[in-house]
């Protein structure tokens, strides 16, 4: 469960990074990163299928509120993406509707 949660966070951050690069550099970045993006999305879907309760696992240290506040301060109120904290993860495997 611990590895699944950490892998989920990593994949979410990679997907966000690729999205930003595509938005910034357009079709060239899309062509270069499309396969990586699709692979990350497949891996993320697999983790959500195999570990549907991964959100219940708390990573010691990383998930406590004091650490989250420290990161928020360190990153000038823009901490790194954490799908379990930011609400971009949901138990059903779909992002919550905006």
Rosetta silent file (secondary structure, phi, psi, omega in degrees, C-alpha in Angstrom):
SEQUENCE: XXXXXXXXXXXXXXXXXXXXXXXXXXXXXXXXXXXXXXXXXXXXXXXXXXXXXXXXXXXXXXXXXXXXXXXXXXXXXXXXXXXXXXXXXXXXXXXXXX
SCORE:     score description
SCORE:     0.000 S_00000001
   1 L     0.000  -41.281 -178.984    0.000    0.000    0.000 S_00000001
   2 H   -61.090  -46.292 -179.159    2.841    2.387    0.887 S_00000001
   3 H   -66.443  -38.586  179.088    4.556    1.879   -2.474 S_00000001
   4 H   -62.260  -42.434 -179.365    1.258    2.219   -4.351 S_00000001
   5 H   -65.735  -45.217  179.598    0.531    5.554   -2.674 S_00000001
   6 H   -64.099  -41.638  178.177    4.004    6.911   -3.364 S_00000001
   7 H   -63.672  -39.046  177.589    3.867    5.691   -6.976 S_00000001
   8 H   -60.218  -44.978  179.179    0.464    7.355   -7.375 S_00000001
   9 H   -62.266  -45.416 -178.955    1.907   10.669   -6.177 S_00000001
  10 H   -61.986  -47.532  179.874    4.905   10.354   -8.506 S_00000001
  11 H   -62.135  -40.768  178.031    2.762    9.529  -11.535 S_00000001
  12 H   -60.307  -41.425  179.670    0.406   12.427  -10.781 S_00000001
  13 H   -68.477  -37.093  177.036    3.383   14.805  -10.655 S_00000001
  14 H   -65.012  -43.800  179.362    4.800   13.438  -13.928 S_00000001
  15 H   -61.960  -42.552  177.649    1.403   13.863  -15.616 S_00000001
  16 H   -62.570  -43.906 -179.745    1.152   17.434  -14.323 S_00000001
  17 H   -61.772  -46.227  178.874    4.680   18.189  -15.544 S_00000001
  18 H   -62.361  -40.753  178.506    3.984   16.785  -19.001 S_00000001
  19 H   -59.971  -44.168  178.804    0.727   18.754  -19.170 S_00000001
  20 H   -63.397  -43.328  179.465    2.551   21.990  -18.352 S_00000001
  21 H   -62.885  -40.887  178.359    5.220   21.260  -20.972 S_00000001
  22 H   -65.840  -42.285  177.924    2.582   20.552  -23.616 S_00000001
  23 H   -62.391  -37.054 -176.325    0.696   23.743  -22.726 S_00000001
  24 H   -78.650  -38.742 -171.143    3.945   25.720  -22.894 S_00000001
  25 H  -114.063    0.550  172.697    5.514   24.175  -26.017 S_00000001
  26 L    68.035 -145.125 -171.347    2.522   22.957  -27.987 S_00000001
  27 H   -61.686  -34.442  179.110    2.530   20.206  -30.578 S_00000001
  28 H   -58.837  -47.390  178.753    6.287   19.622  -30.506 S_00000001
  29 H   -66.523  -38.398  179.593    6.152   18.682  -26.817 S_00000001
  30 H   -60.431  -46.536  179.857    2.995   16.650  -27.390 S_00000001
  31 H   -61.257  -43.248 -178.559    4.668   14.585  -30.108 S_00000001
  32 H   -70.164  -33.919 -170.678    7.744   14.029  -27.923 S_00000001
  33 H  -107.934   -2.796 -174.963    5.856   13.248  -24.691 S_00000001
  34 H   -56.259  -48.903 -178.009    2.672   11.553  -25.878 S_00000001
  35 H   -62.015  -43.673  178.703    3.885    7.992  -25.319 S_00000001
  36 H   -62.146  -43.482  178.781    5.219    8.809  -21.847 S_00000001
  37 H   -61.286  -47.474  179.926    1.954   10.536  -20.939 S_00000001
  38 H   -62.240  -41.114  178.758   -0.152    7.607  -22.142 S_00000001
  39 H   -63.696  -42.037  178.665    2.047    5.126  -20.270 S_00000001
  40 H   -63.824  -40.335  178.534    1.774    7.151  -17.046 S_00000001
  41 H   -64.905  -39.492  177.164   -2.007    7.321  -17.397 S_00000001
  42 H   -65.072  -45.207  178.730   -2.168    3.533  -17.906 S_00000001
  43 H   -60.579  -43.481  179.407    0.050    2.904  -14.875 S_00000001
  44 H   -62.483  -42.425  177.533   -2.064    5.260  -12.771 S_00000001
  45 H   -62.635  -39.052  178.573   -5.265    3.506  -13.873 S_00000001
  46 H   -64.592  -42.659  178.271   -3.691    0.167  -12.960 S_00000001
  47 H   -63.009  -42.308  179.566   -2.721    1.364   -9.497 S_00000001
  48 H   -64.895  -32.017  178.656   -6.216    2.691   -8.905 S_00000001
  49 H   -75.111  -46.115 -177.112   -7.660   -0.662   -9.978 S_00000001
  50 H   -73.877  -30.614 -176.795   -5.260   -2.835   -7.961 S_00000001
  51 L  -128.047   68.581 -175.595   -5.244   -0.624   -4.863 S_00000001
  52 L   -64.983  -19.221 -179.629   -8.671    1.046   -4.630 S_00000001
  53 L  -104.766   20.630 -176.850   -8.130    1.892   -0.954 S_00000001
  54 H   -60.165  -27.885 -179.648   -4.671    3.403   -1.358 S_00000001
  55 H   -65.249  -19.200 -179.719   -6.009    6.762   -0.184 S_00000001
  56 H   -76.421  -21.804 -178.193   -6.527    5.276    3.296 S_00000001
  57 L   -78.296  129.698  177.969   -2.810    4.706    3.830 S_00000001
  58 L  -103.518  125.058  178.028   -1.029    7.602    5.527 S_00000001
  59 L   -77.644  118.842 -179.531    2.664    8.019    4.746 S_00000001
  60 L   -55.773  132.322  179.513    4.439    8.636    8.064 S_00000001
  61 L    85.125  -55.383 -175.355    5.910   12.119    8.100 S_00000001
  62 L   -68.867  -36.980 -173.503    4.832   13.060    4.588 S_00000001
  63 L   -94.949   -1.674  179.911    1.105   13.102    5.232 S_00000001
  64 L   -77.469  152.424 -172.039    0.990   14.815    8.597 S_00000001
  65 H   -63.531  -32.016  179.235   -0.388   18.329    8.590 S_00000001
  66 H   -64.350  -40.010  178.536    2.789   19.917    9.964 S_00000001
  67 H   -66.211  -41.387  179.039    4.785   18.603    6.992 S_00000001
  68 H   -62.172  -41.891  177.700    2.148   19.854    4.555 S_00000001
  69 H   -65.130  -39.303  177.691    2.296   23.326    6.159 S_00000001
  70 H   -60.857  -46.352  179.379    6.100   23.270    5.990 S_00000001
  71 H   -63.662  -39.823  179.444    5.971   22.451    2.260 S_00000001
  72 H   -60.475  -44.132  178.281    3.362   25.143    1.676 S_00000001
  73 H   -67.293  -47.046 -177.941    5.638   27.718    3.330 S_00000001
  74 H   -58.686  -40.752 -178.173    8.795   26.412    1.649 S_00000001
  75 L   -93.924   21.863  174.928    7.195   26.557   -1.807 S_00000001
  76 L    55.761   51.195  177.574    5.701   30.006   -1.223 S_00000001
  77 L    70.214   14.140  177.419    2.099   28.751   -0.873 S_00000001
  78 L  -130.906   70.307 -177.871    2.405   26.441   -3.920 S_00000001
  79 L   -66.597  161.334  178.952    3.373   22.989   -2.574 S_00000001
  80 L   -60.118  155.828  179.739    4.006   20.107   -5.001 S_00000001
  81 L   -59.095  130.610  171.435    1.004   18.204   -6.307 S_00000001
  82 L  -134.771  101.444 -172.983   -0.326   15.619   -3.889 S_00000001
  83 H   -59.021  -24.975 -179.218   -3.450   14.028   -5.370 S_00000001
  84 H   -79.872  -28.530 -179.716   -4.621   12.763   -1.994 S_00000001
  85 H   -90.391  -36.532 -173.785   -4.352   16.194   -0.385 S_00000001
  86 H   -84.287   -9.204  178.655   -5.363   18.343   -3.358 S_00000001
  87 L    85.400   12.707  178.575   -8.545   16.462   -4.189 S_00000001
  88 L   -89.996   -0.036  175.611   -7.444   15.277   -7.648 S_00000001
  89 L  -112.287  144.649  173.245   -7.791   11.654   -6.514 S_00000001
  90 L  -142.320  150.574 -176.869  -11.065    9.962   -5.774 S_00000001
  91 L   -54.512  -28.726 -177.983  -11.889    6.396   -4.678 S_00000001
  92 L   -80.370   -2.120  179.023  -13.729    5.687   -7.942 S_00000001
  93 L    87.698    4.928  177.450  -10.651    6.297  -10.035 S_00000001
  94 L  -120.146  147.026  176.213  -11.932    9.544  -11.552 S_00000001
  95 L   -66.949  144.486  177.687  -10.949   13.043  -10.671 S_00000001
  96 L   -62.462  149.651  179.777  -13.665   14.960   -8.828 S_00000001
  97 L   -73.936  142.051 -177.266  -15.735   17.258  -10.988 S_00000001
  98 L   -72.279    0.000    0.000  -14.807   20.919  -10.771 S_00000001
